[in-house]
Amino acid sequence: MNDNGFFGQWGGAYIPEILHQTFTELTAALRQAQADPSFWQEFLQLMSSYSCRPTPLTHAANLSRHFGGAQIYIKREDLNHTGAHKANNVMGQGLLVRRMGKKRVIAETGAGQHGMATATMAAKFGLKCTIYMGEVDVQRQRPNVFWMEKMGATVVSVKDGSRTLKDAINEAFRDWVTNVDDTHYVFGTACGPAPFPEMVAWFQSIVGTEARRQILASHGRLPARVYACVGGGSNAMGIFQGFLDDPEVQLVGVEAGGRGLDTGLHACRLCGRDASPGVAQGYRSMFLQDEDGQMRETHSVAAGLDYVGVSPILADLADRRRVRFTAATDSEVMEALDLTMRMEGIIPALESAHAFVQAFKEAAEMRPDEAIVINQSGRGDKDIFTIAHAFDDPSWKEFIVERARQYQR
Ligand SMILES: *Cc1c(COP(=O)(O)O)cnc(C)c1O
């Protein structure tokens, strides 16, 4: 990275003048924290007492035998508090907010997972919290809205534009510009204006550091390949950082193939041909946009991968061929999920299942003395409505209808 927050040709900080001072202060706070070993110690202590870290590395013995190739290991980020790797980022930013002396946090959320994690952190640290969410997403993600409010957060339903994530991001920036003095914007992934990509990747590096140590302890040597799904890119950056300096370890990022790469209904920014370079939401990266730079609709069965942009750090690693990018389609994801639940008793999030798809495709052709690691970014409990619907489960449908009837009485 250079001094202006660029990774190769990607990244930077395209921000309004009024936020310059805030970004200077934020970068200074980050540099101080990075230079102070007690900050990371405090982070490790917090994550071990509040979020089950270190999370285990599970040998998936049944799946390994089933494919008859590489030994499959799963990094269990699903066992974090709130059920995903997002906790690593928000708790880290919470510690930083405390150092900066700010009293209020805001965040935007699409699927509600980042909003949940931020509301949790705010409750724990005694901060005021406002979460911006598109009106459409508020309706789609009722359970998350319920819990955020129960944890004391104010959820603002954004009624502008398409009433989804990008409108929520605009509204959050508007709030920040008005309340910079006491408010920190908790960015949810390794995107956005510098220093956010670097900051989020730093907090998530805890995943890769642990995974490297764990695979050496259980397998005796480094894995041949590491797989992670890619939405904004934070869980992928998290695990990849443990192996970036080991050229013999192949790193594989899996994007949302949606209905298929030739249907236009997907979220492939770094594989496929539909994305192009652009500047949006404060940073330069590959975006799914039309010729006028208007952001396109994206599609994925996994809400967390349904995003127009991607981490500038990953865009650079793609340029340098250090990370290979592929895609998994919605229907492939359902198959991988089915197999993993049956054979291992583990329920990956729909997002994470994308990484499983590609790992399963490649494992069979590898040798049994080779190991691969899949980052299970989160747990699938949150996806019960989508998964039950996709499997067209009749008794689930009856249950939903009956519940609705109870409320009408
Ligand atoms: C949010 C989310 C993602 C996508 O975000 P990244 O920044 O790409 O990691 C992936 N998996 C789960 C479980 C999530 O909640």
Ligand as a Chemical Component Dictionary entry (heavy atoms), coordinates in Angstrom:
data_LIG
# 
_chem_comp.id                   LIG 
_chem_comp.type                 NON-POLYMER 
_chem_comp.pdbx_formal_charge   0 
_chem_comp.three_letter_code    LIG 
# 
loop_
_chem_comp_atom.comp_id 
_chem_comp_atom.atom_id 
_chem_comp_atom.alt_atom_id 
_chem_comp_atom.type_symbol 
_chem_comp_atom.charge 
_chem_comp_atom.model_Cartn_x 
_chem_comp_atom.model_Cartn_y 
_chem_comp_atom.model_Cartn_z 
_chem_comp_atom.pdbx_ordinal 
LIG C1 C1 C 0 -21.152 -10.561 5.520 1  
LIG C2 C2 C 0 -20.772 -11.949 5.275 2  
LIG C3 C3 C 0 -19.926 -12.317 4.200 3  
LIG C4 C4 C 0 -19.436 -11.362 3.150 4  
LIG O1 O1 O 0 -18.579 -10.356 3.608 5  
LIG P1 P1 P 0 -17.012 -10.376 3.344 6  
LIG O2 O2 O 0 -16.610 -8.994  3.727 7  
LIG O3 O3 O 0 -16.770 -10.677 1.899 8  
LIG O4 O4 O 0 -16.415 -11.406 4.218 9  
LIG C5 C5 C 0 -19.552 -13.648 4.084 10 
LIG N1 N1 N 0 -20.001 -14.576 4.949 11 
LIG C6 C6 C 0 -20.823 -14.274 5.980 12 
LIG C7 C7 C 0 -21.281 -15.357 6.888 13 
LIG C8 C8 C 0 -21.231 -12.957 6.180 14 
LIG O5 O5 O 0 -22.064 -12.671 7.203 15 
# 
loop_
_chem_comp_bond.comp_id 
_chem_comp_bond.atom_id_1 
_chem_comp_bond.atom_id_2 
_chem_comp_bond.value_order 
_chem_comp_bond.pdbx_ordinal 
LIG C1 C2 SING 1  
LIG C2 C3 SING 2  
LIG C2 C8 DOUB 3  
LIG C3 C4 SING 4  
LIG C3 C5 DOUB 5  
LIG C4 O1 SING 6  
LIG O1 P1 SING 7  
LIG P1 O2 DOUB 8  
LIG P1 O3 SING 9  
LIG P1 O4 SING 10 
LIG C5 N1 SING 11 
LIG N1 C6 DOUB 12 
LIG C6 C7 SING 13 
LIG C6 C8 SING 14 
LIG C8 O5 SING 15 
# 
